[in-house]
């Protein structure tokens, strides 16, 4: 995985436990950790096909694509990376 993107995804994954309460609240609310939520949301907004390019091996890309496919939307659509990241 490329350096800056890898660091960004690691940071987003580290704070995922803090964000779980915000994920299950109504959409219109003030998040408990707004900066962490933004850090997760930036790469999650990408299509899964774009974010999968960050991994170097075919196996890693396939694993991410398989998990992201559970979004039940085309992997070329925006926000399809969110399921793969969670």
Secondary structure, DSSP 4 states (H G I P E B T S, - for coil): --HHHHHHHHHHHHTHHHHHHHHTS-SSS--TTHHHHHHHHHHHTS-HHHHHTT-SSHHHHHHHHHHHGGG-S-TTSTTTHHHHH-
